[in-house]
């Protein structure tokens, strides 16, 4: 939005008109300079009845003192300060979405150490697939006596896995409220596996393997192909090439 020299964007009628045209009552604001470009329009927008979130780390500053003074000022005026990761998380809302991997990539760009968390999660999933028992679980093992075995294409024994199309996931009932699930979406007739969840209490008990085996068997029986966007399922497939005829990416 072009301005005619106004330092405070909220002093520009065209800017205000453009904001009003969105019909939104909540604004997310960042600026070149925290104490000016971010603070001025944020405070003015609050005074005009908007709910304003100011993204502090997406705005520049020239000293720690200037930033601290600005934060005190905007908070007193009713502006809610946030950081970029918080904004992204509020917009994302859940990991149960088709573009979850893209959101994870965004977080690694906001703060690179997040990549370590992703790698840690991947390792935990590998532990589940390879039947390793974490140290935290070595003195306790869930009672799996009620499991119903079934022979799979891969020759493994697995609980009954079912498809729940309404929730876009394959499910493995672990008893009580416990549930292991593999989430998917359908693209051009293919089953795109995007995310797998195994309750922490069942880590290292082979639940992930039983779930993955059942998922691949169901996809095979349906005559469809599988696309492996989920790193857990991709690692399972790497160890079970017998399912190569149904994997299509």
Secondary structure, 3 states (H helix, E strand, C coil): CCCCCCCCHHHCHHHHHHHHHCCCCEEEECCCEHHHHHHHHHHHHHHCCCEEEEEHHHCECCCHHHHHHHHHHHHHHCCEEECHHHHHHHHHCCCCCCCHHHHHHHHHHHCCCHHHHHHHHHHHHHHHHCCCCCHHHCCCCCCCCCCCCEECCCCCEECCEEEEHHHCEEEEEEECCEEEEEEEEEECCEEEEEEEECCHHHCCCCHHHHHHHHHHHHHHHHCCCEEECCHHHHHHHHHCHHHHHHECC
